[in-house]
Amino acid sequence: MLNHSDFTHELHRNRLVAIVRGSDAKAALAGVLALAQEGVRLIEISLTTPDAETVITRAVEEAGADAVIGAGTVVTRQDALRARDAGAQWMVTPALDEGFEHAVALGVPVLAGALTPTEAVRAMRSGAGAVKLFPASLGGPGYLRALRDPLPDIPFVPVGGVDAEAARAYFAAGAVAVGVGSPLLGDAAQGGDLAQLRVRAREFLAVCAAGASA
């Protein structure tokens, strides 16, 4: 099982969390595997995807060591158990809710959704591995910079409306990584063009590599 130290290391080293939320299980899995083949390691599969547990299980098996597969939209205790049983190596919550509490209790690394300073501090004190700043688009990179002034030790991962340009700005503001959904996936998880997904993956990986060396 991935431990908290390993998860934090993956965030710092790779700097990109791909968020797969599809309407078709087969297409979602194909998107996950294409991302892994392009070098995207941290891939979150939302539990709102049809047959998400099977997608997670197959992604873990087929991507192997090329990816670290997580489960997203973990809201309830049952969600946390479903994700664990499917083989998810880490979990993502939209808020500090029941799903967060049970994911922490299961000993799985958690990227916990929070927006305010109070929520961010509570998340880390309650066992989160990092804070998913969500929805990041509400305050943008300036808000992240303001949060980091009093909270420099909290690893923030902005999520929500993060395109390549915004990713650059968030890295400049101190983000440890960024979470990217539709600007990266496009329509791939609904059966769209995987070739274009691969192009976008390479573009985002280049942005993240540049952010790491800045």
C-alpha positions in Angstrom: 0.0 0.0 0.0 1.1 3.5 -0.8 2.1 5.3 2.5 1.8 9.0 3.3 5.5 9.7 2.7 5.4 8.0 -0.7 2.3 10.0 -1.7 3.9 13.3 -0.7 7.0 12.3 -2.7 4.9 11.5 -5.8 3.2 14.9 -5.6 6.4 16.8 -5.3 8.2 14.8 -8.0 5.4 14.6 -10.6 3.4 17.8 -9.9 0.4 16.7 -11.9 -2.8 14.9 -10.8 -5.0 13.8 -13.7 -8.7 13.7 -12.9 -10.6 11.1 -14.9 -14.4 11.6 -14.7 -16.1 9.8 -17.6 -19.6 8.7 -18.7 -18.3 5.4 -20.1 -16.2 2.9 -18.2 -14.4 1.5 -21.2 -13.5 5.0 -22.5 -12.4 6.1 -19.0 -10.0 3.1 -18.7 -8.6 3.8 -22.1 -8.0 7.4 -21.1 -6.2 6.3 -17.9 -3.9 3.9 -19.7 -3.1 6.5 -22.4 -2.1 9.0 -19.6 0.0 6.4 -17.9 1.8 5.5 -21.1 2.6 9.2 -21.6 4.2 9.4 -18.2 1.3 10.8 -16.0 1.7 8.9 -12.8 -0.9 10.3 -10.4 -4.3 9.5 -11.9 -7.6 10.0 -10.0 -10.6 8.1 -11.1 -13.8 9.7 -9.9 -16.4 7.4 -8.3 -19.0 9.1 -10.3 -17.7 7.3 -13.4 -20.0 4.3 -14.3 -18.6 1.1 -12.9 -15.8 3.1 -11.3 -14.6 0.2 -9.1 -13.9 -2.0 -12.1 -12.1 0.9 -13.8 -9.9 1.4 -10.8 -9.2 -2.3 -10.4 -8.3 -2.7 -14.1 -6.3 0.5 -14.1 -4.2 -0.7 -11.2 -3.6 -4.1 -12.9 -2.9 -2.8 -16.4 -1.0 0.3 -15.7 1.2 -1.5 -13.1 4.2 0.5 -11.9 3.6 3.2 -14.5 0.9 4.9 -12.5 -0.4 5.4 -9.0 -4.2 5.1 -9.2 -6.5 7.0 -6.8 -10.2 7.2 -6.3 -11.9 10.6 -6.4 -15.2 12.0 -5.2 -15.0 10.0 -2.0 -17.9 11.5 0.0 -19.3 8.8 2.3 -18.0 5.9 4.4 -19.3 3.5 1.7 -17.4 5.4 -1.0 -14.1 5.0 1.0 -14.8 1.3 1.4 -15.6 0.9 -2.3 -12.4 2.6 -3.3 -10.3 0.6 -0.9 -11.8 -2.7 -2.1 -11.2 -1.7 -5.7 -7.6 -1.2 -5.0 -7.3 2.5 -5.0 -3.9 3.5 -3.7 -5.0 7.0 -2.5 -8.2 8.9 -2.2 -9.5 12.4 -3.0 -12.4 14.1 -1.2 -14.3 17.3 -2.2 -14.6 18.3 1.4 -13.8 17.4 5.0 -16.7 15.1 5.3 -17.6 11.5 6.2 -15.6 10.2 3.3 -12.5 12.1 4.4 -12.8 10.8 8.0 -13.2 7.1 6.9 -10.4 7.3 4.2 -8.0 8.6 6.9 -9.2 5.8 9.3 -8.4 3.2 6.6 -4.8 4.4 6.5 -4.9 5.5 2.9 -3.2 8.7 1.8 -5.8 11.4 1.3 -5.9 14.6 -0.9 -8.5 16.4 1.1 -10.8 19.1 -0.3 -10.6 22.5 1.5 -11.0 26.1 0.6 -10.4 28.3 3.7 -7.4 28.5 6.0 -9.4 26.9 8.8 -10.3 24.0 6.6 -6.8 23.5 5.3 -5.3 23.5 8.8 -8.0 21.1 10.0 -7.4 18.8 7.0 -3.7 18.5 7.8 -4.2 18.0 11.6 -6.8 15.3 10.8 -4.5 13.2 8.7 -4.6 14.5 5.1 -1.5 14.0 3.0 -2.1 17.3 1.1 -4.8 19.8 0.6 -6.9 19.9 -2.6 -7.6 23.7 -2.9 -11.1 23.5 -4.3 -12.6 25.2 -6.2 -9.3 26.9 -6.9 -10.8 29.1 -9.6 -12.8 31.0 -7.0 -9.7 32.9 -5.8 -7.0 31.9 -8.4 -3.3 32.0 -7.9 -3.5 35.2 -5.8 -5.6 33.4 -3.2 -3.1 30.5 -3.0 -0.3 33.0 -2.6 -2.2 34.6 0.3 -2.8 31.3 1.9 0.8 30.2 1.8 2.0 33.4 3.5 0.7 32.2 6.9 0.6 28.5 6.0 3.9 27.8 4.1 4.2 24.2 5.2 0.8 23.0 3.9 1.1 21.2 0.5 -1.6 22.8 -1.7 -2.9 21.2 -4.9 -5.2 23.6 -6.7 -8.1 21.9 -8.5 -10.9 23.4 -10.6 -10.4 25.3 -13.9 -6.7 24.6 -14.1 -5.5 24.9 -17.7 -1.8 25.0 -18.7 -1.6 28.8 -18.3 -3.2 28.6 -14.8 -0.9 25.8 -13.9 2.1 28.0 -14.5 0.6 30.7 -12.3 -0.2 28.3 -9.5 3.3 26.9 -9.5 4.7 30.4 -9.3 2.3 30.9 -6.3 3.7 27.9 -4.5 1.5 24.9 -5.5 3.1 21.6 -4.9 1.1 20.1 -7.7 -2.0 20.8 -9.8 -5.1 18.7 -10.3 -6.5 18.8 -13.9 -9.7 17.4 -15.3 -11.3 18.6 -18.5 -8.5 20.8 -19.7 -6.4 17.7 -19.9 -8.9 14.9 -20.5 -11.2 16.8 -23.0 -13.7 14.2 -24.2 -11.4 11.2 -24.0 -13.2 9.7 -21.0 -16.4 9.9 -23.0 -14.9 8.1 -26.0 -13.1 11.0 -27.6 -9.8 11.3 -29.3 -7.0 9.5 -27.4 -4.3 10.9 -29.7 -5.2 14.5 -28.7 -5.3 13.4 -25.0 -1.7 12.2 -25.4 -0.7 15.6 -26.9 -2.3 17.5 -24.0 -0.6 15.1 -21.5 2.8 15.9 -22.9 2.0 19.6 -22.8 1.0 19.5 -19.2 3.9 17.3 -18.2 6.2 19.9 -19.8 4.5 22.7 -17.8 4.9 20.7 -14.6 8.6 20.0 -15.3 9.2 23.7 -15.9 7.4 24.5 -12.7 9.6 22.0 -10.8 12.8 23.6 -12.1 11.7 27.2 -11.6 
